């Protein structure tokens, strides 16, 4: 799965590029945390925005708050970032996702910009860590996952969404066939359902005449091929 990261124009004084620069965070550091499969991910109950917590190649442990702009293709826009105490020691990272970097004019309304600025000021003042969010009830500890887990779920959901479209079925059709609420199917497809249950995914797939094949592999399951480059071992699969 590829990802696109949206950056506001550099000359935008209120944009995310200038904001991160003011707080001594580079766009490269923010992107590293967002795209590292080992970064932790939690969603704030009050803001509704997800935060990735992870290491940069420069040795910093950052929290990067971002918004999901689109789910297919996966498109993220950083909102703010700050240093936090690490939750795990720095390790050699898995291969990061491929990414596109797009600079474009900020499309938010003046009211949306004002709300974003208020949120930035609050977060920069408090600098909550993942442990802080869990302690004060700002996130569900059972819903905390790694960015790699999140990417895997989104990859599966995008495949199901594409299959639905290929089959000529509407969201309402899938809801009726699966018995899922139409709003649930919509949230699944637009990336708003962060941690769907196995039963929900299987019911969605069954509505398309499909089923999941569950498999597993070692987290660092990489062998070197004849060319000396790391290659991923094929996953072990169980039906």
Backbone torsions as a table, in degrees:
resi	resn	phi	psi	omega
1	UNK	NA	131.8	174.7
2	UNK	-94.0	159.5	178.1
3	UNK	-133.2	149.4	175.1
4	UNK	-116.4	133.5	176.5
5	UNK	-111.5	126.1	-178.1
6	UNK	-93.5	126.1	175.0
7	UNK	-118.4	137.7	175.5
8	UNK	-70.7	161.4	179.4
9	UNK	-59.9	141.5	-174.5
10	UNK	-61.5	-29.5	-178.6
11	UNK	-80.5	-4.5	178.7
12	UNK	-77.1	109.2	-176.3
13	UNK	-62.9	-24.6	-179.7
14	UNK	-102.2	4.1	-177.0
15	UNK	-76.7	169.1	-176.7
16	UNK	-70.6	-26.9	178.5
17	UNK	-65.8	-51.7	179.6
18	UNK	-64.2	-38.2	-179.5
19	UNK	-61.7	-47.4	179.4
20	UNK	-64.1	-39.8	-179.7
21	UNK	-61.0	-38.8	178.1
22	UNK	-62.5	-26.1	-179.2
23	UNK	-108.2	23.3	171.9
24	UNK	59.6	35.8	174.3
25	UNK	-119.0	130.0	179.1
26	UNK	-87.7	158.8	178.0
27	UNK	-67.2	-27.4	177.4
28	UNK	-67.5	-41.6	178.7
29	UNK	-64.0	-44.3	179.2
30	UNK	-61.2	-42.2	-179.2
31	UNK	-65.1	-38.9	178.9
32	UNK	-58.7	-43.8	-179.1
33	UNK	-66.9	-43.3	-178.8
34	UNK	-64.2	-35.0	-173.0
35	UNK	-98.0	-2.8	-179.9
36	UNK	-79.1	117.7	-179.4
37	UNK	-58.8	-20.8	-178.3
38	UNK	-88.3	-9.7	177.2
39	UNK	-62.5	142.0	176.0
40	UNK	-80.8	153.0	-178.1
41	UNK	-135.7	131.2	177.6
42	UNK	-140.6	152.8	-179.6
43	UNK	-113.3	128.6	179.9
44	UNK	-74.3	132.7	178.1
45	UNK	-70.0	-35.3	-174.9
46	UNK	-78.5	-43.2	-178.1
47	UNK	-91.9	-23.2	-175.9
48	UNK	77.0	2.7	-177.5
49	UNK	-97.0	143.5	175.5
50	UNK	-82.0	155.7	176.5
51	UNK	-131.8	134.3	174.6
52	UNK	-102.5	133.7	179.3
53	UNK	-117.3	117.6	-178.0
54	UNK	-167.9	178.1	-177.0
55	UNK	-90.8	152.7	171.5
56	UNK	-109.1	164.6	177.8
57	UNK	-69.1	-13.3	177.5
58	UNK	-88.2	2.9	175.9
59	UNK	87.6	13.8	178.0
60	UNK	-99.2	147.4	174.2
61	UNK	-109.2	112.5	-171.5
62	UNK	-115.1	153.0	164.0
63	UNK	-103.9	126.2	179.3
64	UNK	-119.4	109.6	177.9
65	UNK	-86.7	133.8	-176.0
66	UNK	-144.7	167.5	175.0
67	UNK	-119.6	146.6	175.8
68	UNK	-84.9	113.8	-179.1
69	UNK	-84.9	-40.5	179.9
70	UNK	-154.0	152.0	-179.1
71	UNK	-99.9	-20.5	-177.6
72	UNK	-147.3	97.1	3.9
73	UNK	-75.5	154.3	-178.6
74	UNK	-61.7	118.1	-174.9
75	UNK	-130.7	122.8	-176.2
76	UNK	-119.2	146.1	175.8
77	UNK	-128.2	111.8	177.4
78	UNK	-62.1	141.4	179.2
79	UNK	-105.8	-47.4	177.3
80	UNK	-158.7	168.7	179.0
81	UNK	-155.2	150.1	-179.1
82	UNK	-160.3	159.3	178.9
83	UNK	-75.3	139.5	176.3
84	UNK	-138.2	157.7	175.4
85	UNK	-61.8	141.3	-177.4
86	UNK	-71.3	148.2	175.8
87	UNK	-98.4	-11.2	-179.7
88	UNK	-153.0	155.1	177.0
89	UNK	-68.0	153.7	178.4
90	UNK	-70.7	130.8	-179.2
91	UNK	-128.3	166.8	174.0
92	UNK	-64.7	126.0	-174.0
93	UNK	-80.5	154.9	170.8
94	UNK	-70.2	170.6	179.1
95	UNK	-62.8	129.8	-179.5
96	UNK	-75.4	161.2	175.2
97	UNK	-67.5	154.2	171.2
98	UNK	-71.9	145.0	-175.7
99	UNK	-140.2	151.5	170.8
100	UNK	-113.8	140.4	178.1
101	UNK	-110.0	121.6	-179.0
102	UNK	-121.2	127.3	172.9
103	UNK	-102.5	127.0	179.9
104	UNK	-150.9	162.7	179.7
105	UNK	-64.0	140.4	177.8
106	UNK	-62.4	126.1	-175.7
107	UNK	-98.9	8.9	-178.9
108	UNK	-78.1	150.9	175.8
109	UNK	-75.9	164.4	176.9
110	UNK	-55.2	-39.3	178.6
111	UNK	-66.1	-40.4	178.9
112	UNK	-66.9	-38.3	177.1
113	UNK	-63.6	-40.9	-179.7
114	UNK	-64.1	-42.8	178.6
115	UNK	-65.2	-38.8	178.5
116	UNK	-65.2	-40.6	179.2
117	UNK	-64.4	-39.2	177.7
118	UNK	-62.7	-42.7	178.8
119	UNK	-64.6	-43.1	179.0
120	UNK	-58.5	-46.1	-178.7
121	UNK	-61.8	-40.4	179.3
122	UNK	-64.3	-46.8	-177.3
123	UNK	-69.3	-38.7	179.1
124	UNK	-67.6	-28.4	178.1
125	UNK	-76.8	-43.5	-175.4
126	UNK	-88.1	-33.1	-177.9
127	UNK	46.5	57.6	-177.7
128	UNK	-68.4	135.5	174.2
129	UNK	-88.2	175.9	176.9
130	UNK	-62.0	-41.5	178.4
131	UNK	-62.1	-37.5	178.2
132	UNK	-63.7	-44.7	-178.9
133	UNK	-61.6	-40.1	178.9
134	UNK	-69.3	-42.8	-175.5
135	UNK	-62.0	-39.9	-176.7
136	UNK	-93.2	6.1	177.7
137	UNK	77.8	19.9	-179.5
138	UNK	-79.2	-15.7	176.5
139	UNK	-145.6	155.9	178.8
140	UNK	-82.7	115.4	-177.4
141	UNK	-61.5	-27.9	179.8
142	UNK	-74.2	-15.6	-179.2
143	UNK	-97.8	-1.9	177.8
144	UNK	-69.3	131.9	179.3
145	UNK	-142.4	173.2	174.0
146	UNK	-85.2	161.6	176.0
147	UNK	-63.2	-31.9	177.4
148	UNK	-62.9	-41.6	176.7
149	UNK	-63.9	-41.8	179.0
150	UNK	-61.6	-43.7	179.1
151	UNK	-62.0	-39.3	179.8
152	UNK	-63.0	-44.1	179.4
153	UNK	-63.4	-44.4	-179.3
154	UNK	-64.8	-35.2	178.7
155	UNK	-63.4	-42.3	179.0
156	UNK	-66.1	-41.9	-178.7
157	UNK	-67.6	-37.7	177.4
158	UNK	-64.2	-38.8	178.7
159	UNK	-64.3	-41.5	178.3
160	UNK	-66.2	-41.3	178.9
161	UNK	-61.7	-42.6	179.3
162	UNK	-66.4	-36.4	178.1
163	UNK	-67.5	-39.5	177.2
164	UNK	-59.9	-46.5	-179.9
165	UNK	-64.0	-40.2	180.0
166	UNK	-63.8	-33.8	-178.6
167	UNK	-82.1	-5.3	179.4
168	UNK	75.1	21.5	-179.4
169	UNK	-94.9	147.6	176.4
170	UNK	-94.0	169.2	175.3
171	UNK	-59.9	-39.2	178.2
172	UNK	-62.4	-37.9	177.8
173	UNK	-61.7	-45.5	-179.7
174	UNK	-64.7	-40.4	179.0
175	UNK	-61.5	-44.6	-179.1
176	UNK	-65.9	-43.0	-178.1
177	UNK	-69.7	-35.9	-174.6
178	UNK	-89.8	-20.7	-174.6
179	UNK	80.8	5.6	177.0
180	UNK	-83.1	150.8	175.8
181	UNK	-64.5	143.5	-178.9
182	UNK	-58.2	-37.2	179.4
183	UNK	-65.1	-34.0	178.3
184	UNK	-65.7	-45.3	178.8
185	UNK	-61.5	-41.8	179.6
186	UNK	-62.9	-43.9	179.6
187	UNK	-65.0	-37.1	177.3
188	UNK	-60.2	-44.0	-175.2
189	UNK	-75.1	-27.8	-178.5
190	UNK	-97.6	10.8	174.5
191	UNK	79.8	10.0	-177.3
192	UNK	-87.9	-13.0	177.2
193	UNK	-93.6	94.3	-169.0
194	UNK	-69.1	-35.7	-172.0
195	UNK	-136.7	67.0	-177.6
196	UNK	-65.2	149.4	178.5
197	UNK	-75.6	161.1	176.8
198	UNK	-60.4	-41.3	-179.3
199	UNK	-61.0	-40.3	179.4
200	UNK	-62.9	-45.5	179.8
201	UNK	-63.7	-40.2	-178.2
202	UNK	-69.5	-36.4	178.4
203	UNK	-68.6	-38.8	176.1
204	UNK	-61.6	-48.7	-178.6
205	UNK	-61.7	-41.9	-178.9
206	UNK	-63.0	-33.2	178.3
207	UNK	-64.6	-20.8	177.9
208	UNK	-98.7	4.9	-177.1
209	UNK	76.8	25.1	-178.0
210	UNK	-122.2	167.6	172.1
211	UNK	-143.7	155.6	178.4
212	UNK	-83.7	142.3	170.4
213	UNK	-109.4	114.7	-174.0
214	UNK	-87.0	138.0	179.0
215	UNK	-144.2	177.3	178.4
216	UNK	-153.5	161.5	177.5
217	UNK	-156.2	160.9	176.9
218	UNK	-64.5	143.6	-179.4
219	UNK	-60.3	-35.4	180.0
220	UNK	-112.8	42.8	-174.9
221	UNK	-81.2	75.3	-179.5
222	UNK	-125.6	125.7	174.7
223	UNK	-108.4	161.8	175.1
224	UNK	-97.6	129.9	178.9
225	UNK	-81.8	-173.5	-177.7
226	UNK	-65.2	-21.4	179.1
227	UNK	-88.0	0.8	178.2
228	UNK	85.7	-2.7	-179.1
229	UNK	-90.5	151.2	179.9
230	UNK	-67.9	136.5	177.7
231	UNK	-128.9	143.8	-179.8
232	UNK	-80.2	133.2	175.5
233	UNK	-69.9	145.7	176.1
234	UNK	-64.0	139.1	-177.9
235	UNK	-68.1	146.1	171.8
236	UNK	-75.1	138.0	-173.0
237	UNK	-124.1	139.0	174.9
238	UNK	-129.0	132.9	-177.9
239	UNK	-85.8	NA	NA
